[in-house]
Amino acid sequence: ICRGSFIFEYVGETMAFEEGEERKKQYASENPPRSHHYVMTVEDYKQRPYFIDATKKGNETRFLNHSCAGNICCQKWSVKRRFRMGFFAKKDIAAGEEITFDYKFENEG
């Protein structure tokens, strides 16, 4: 994969910020508690942030692993006045090389 190439889009259920917060609480309250969820917060410059939840509906992007020195990056793109999240190669990636990115994860609570 050549540096700068588009690889794939992060997709899932999109929801308002408040609904996303409730969804995260729901996942935490399940019995047993859901140990993995795949929720990305998207900061929108004109609206409140919203969530993309790929936990139940999504694509292979939800299985990407974290690396502080990832070989791809996530970029916001505006499509029909709505932000979408795309992954692009930060460097040339060899066949068989694991694709990773820095989650820049912020732990809440």
MISEGU-569685 format. One record per residue (C-alpha): residue number from 1; residue in three letters; x, z, y. Coordinates in Angstrom, 2 decimals, padded with zeros to 5 digits. Example, Ala and Ser with C-alpha at 12.3 -4.5 7.8 and 13.67 -1.06 7.14 Angstrom:
BEGIN
SITE   i  aa      xx      zz      yy
SITE   1 ALA  012.30  007.80 -004.50
SITE   2 SER  013.67  007.14 -001.06
This chain:
BEGIN
SITE   i  aa      xx      zz      yy
SITE   1 ILE  000.00  000.00  000.00
SITE   2 CYS  001.54 -001.06  003.30
SITE   3 ARG  001.96  001.35  006.20
SITE   4 GLY -001.07  001.28  008.50
SITE   5 SER -003.44 -000.09  005.85
SITE   6 PHE -006.99  001.20  005.65
SITE   7 ILE -007.47  002.85  002.25
SITE   8 PHE -010.99  004.31  002.19
SITE   9 GLU -013.66  006.16  004.15
SITE  10 TYR -014.68  009.79  003.66
SITE  11 VAL -018.37  009.59  002.78
SITE  12 GLY -021.10  012.05  001.88
SITE  13 GLU -024.29  013.54  003.24
SITE  14 THR -024.15  013.82  007.03
SITE  15 MET -025.90  016.73  008.65
SITE  16 ALA -026.15  018.62  011.90
SITE  17 PHE -023.74  021.46  012.51
SITE  18 GLU -026.37  024.18  011.92
SITE  19 GLU -027.52  022.63  008.64
SITE  20 GLY -023.90  022.35  007.53
SITE  21 GLU -023.30  026.04  008.20
SITE  22 GLU -026.37  026.89  006.10
SITE  23 ARG -025.14  024.58  003.32
SITE  24 LYS -021.79  026.38  003.21
SITE  25 LYS -023.60  029.74  002.96
SITE  26 GLN -025.73  028.33  000.15
SITE  27 TYR -022.63  027.25 -001.79
SITE  28 ALA -021.13  030.73 -001.36
SITE  29 SER -024.31  032.44 -002.60
SITE  30 GLU -024.72  030.40 -005.80
SITE  31 ASN -024.35  032.30 -009.06
SITE  32 PRO -021.58  031.87 -009.94
SITE  33 PRO -020.35  030.98 -006.43
SITE  34 ARG -019.29  027.36 -006.10
SITE  35 SER -015.50  027.47 -006.22
SITE  36 HIS -015.11  024.00 -004.70
SITE  37 HIS -016.99  022.25 -001.96
SITE  38 TYR -016.01  019.16 -000.06
SITE  39 VAL -017.18  019.52  003.53
SITE  40 MET -015.48  017.89  006.51
SITE  41 THR -016.31  018.90  010.07
SITE  42 VAL -016.36  016.00  012.51
SITE  43 GLU -015.89  016.77  016.20
SITE  44 ASP -018.04  014.45  018.30
SITE  45 TYR -017.17  014.06  021.97
SITE  46 LYS -020.79  013.64  023.13
SITE  47 GLN -022.69  015.77  020.63
SITE  48 ARG -022.18  018.97  018.72
SITE  49 PRO -019.87  018.73  015.71
SITE  50 TYR -021.50  017.60  012.48
SITE  51 PHE -020.64  017.83  008.80
SITE  52 ILE -019.96  015.30  006.09
SITE  53 ASP -020.68  017.01  002.76
SITE  54 ALA -019.27  015.10 -000.22
SITE  55 THR -019.88  017.95 -002.69
SITE  56 LYS -022.80  016.30 -004.49
SITE  57 LYS -022.79  012.79 -003.00
SITE  58 GLY -019.48  011.23 -002.09
SITE  59 ASN -016.67  009.01 -003.26
SITE  60 GLU -013.14  009.50 -004.58
SITE  61 THR -011.88  010.77 -001.21
SITE  62 ARG -013.24  014.23 -002.03
SITE  63 PHE -010.60  014.54 -004.75
SITE  64 LEU -007.58  013.87 -002.52
SITE  65 ASN -004.97  016.60 -002.71
SITE  66 HIS -003.34  018.42  000.19
SITE  67 SER  000.26  018.03  001.22
SITE  68 CYS  001.91  019.23  004.41
SITE  69 ALA  003.83  015.94  004.25
SITE  70 GLY  000.95  013.68  003.16
SITE  71 ASN  001.38  009.93  002.97
SITE  72 ILE -002.02  009.13  004.52
SITE  73 CYS -003.84  010.35  007.61
SITE  74 CYS -007.47  010.72  008.55
SITE  75 GLN -008.65  008.93  011.68
SITE  76 LYS -011.97  009.00  013.54
SITE  77 TRP -013.58  005.64  014.20
SITE  78 SER -016.70  005.04  016.26
SITE  79 VAL -019.20  002.79  014.48
SITE  80 LYS -022.58  002.24  016.16
SITE  81 ARG -021.96  005.28  018.37
SITE  82 ARG -021.30  007.57  015.41
SITE  83 PHE -017.91  008.80  014.27
SITE  84 ARG -016.78  007.93  010.77
SITE  85 MET -013.66  009.18  009.04
SITE  86 GLY -011.19  006.69  007.58
SITE  87 PHE -007.94  007.22  005.69
SITE  88 PHE -004.91  005.09  006.54
SITE  89 ALA -001.39  004.87  005.08
SITE  90 LYS  001.22  006.70  007.20
SITE  91 LYS  004.02  004.95  005.31
SITE  92 ASP  004.46  002.40  002.56
SITE  93 ILE  003.07  003.90 -000.66
SITE  94 ALA  004.50  002.80 -004.00
SITE  95 ALA  002.38  002.01 -007.04
SITE  96 GLY  001.74  005.21 -008.98
SITE  97 GLU  002.55  007.49 -006.03
SITE  98 GLU -000.03  010.23 -005.45
SITE  99 ILE -002.08  009.79 -002.29
SITE 100 THR -002.22  013.03 -000.27
SITE 101 PHE -003.00  014.21  003.23
SITE 102 ASP -002.71  017.34  005.35
SITE 103 TYR -006.16  018.99  005.33
SITE 104 LYS -005.33  020.93  008.51
SITE 105 PHE -007.64  023.42  006.87
SITE 106 GLU -009.02  026.25  008.97
SITE 107 ASN -010.23  029.15  006.86
SITE 108 GLU -013.43  030.71  008.17
SITE 109 GLY -013.98  034.40  007.37
